Amino acid sequence: MAETGKKKQRPAKAVRRDAAEGERRLWTRLRRKQVGGASFRRLYPIHDVTASFACIARKTVVEFDNSKVALASELSHEERRLKRLVALGWKVILVTHEDVFTDLEGVASAIEAQLPPPSMPETTPDTDGKPKPAPEIETPPDTGWQP
């Protein structure tokens, strides 16, 4: 089989299995709509970037801030990733590993506070708070013809 020249990527399942303890802890708090009722996905691909945690409905990404521990080359790569996500219209929330270990509930509260509101529903509430009914579809008059 011919080589395509594409870089081989590890399957997401393997990456999740080898995740750092801080990522696991944060995931246990973000999953199952526990933070602001938002549904997060782990290791979600967005164009050419893989987000650590993404809430698609609110177009928000939660990433770890590695600026204190990363090498300069890793920092420039990380900055490009984050700028790319912002350019694609995603809100990026940065958290630190230290905060996840020392104050996980505080991190969850901070994420919830920074989440954009959920998108508006298709129907708008009437004055009594109930959704307006869908408009009636006009049906053509019965001509008596049957196939």
Secondary structure as GFF3:
##gff-version 3
##sequence-region A 1 147
A	DSSP	alpha_helix	12	17	.	.	.	ID=ss1
A	DSSP	alpha_helix	21	30	.	.	.	ID=ss2
A	DSSP	beta_strand	41	46	.	.	.	ID=ss3
A	DSSP	beta_strand	49	55	.	.	.	ID=ss4
A	DSSP	beta_strand	60	64	.	.	.	ID=ss5
A	DSSP	alpha_helix	72	87	.	.	.	ID=ss6
A	DSSP	beta_strand	91	95	.	.	.	ID=ss7
A	DSSP	alpha_helix	97	102	.	.	.	ID=ss8
A	DSSP	alpha_helix	104	114	.	.	.	ID=ss9
###
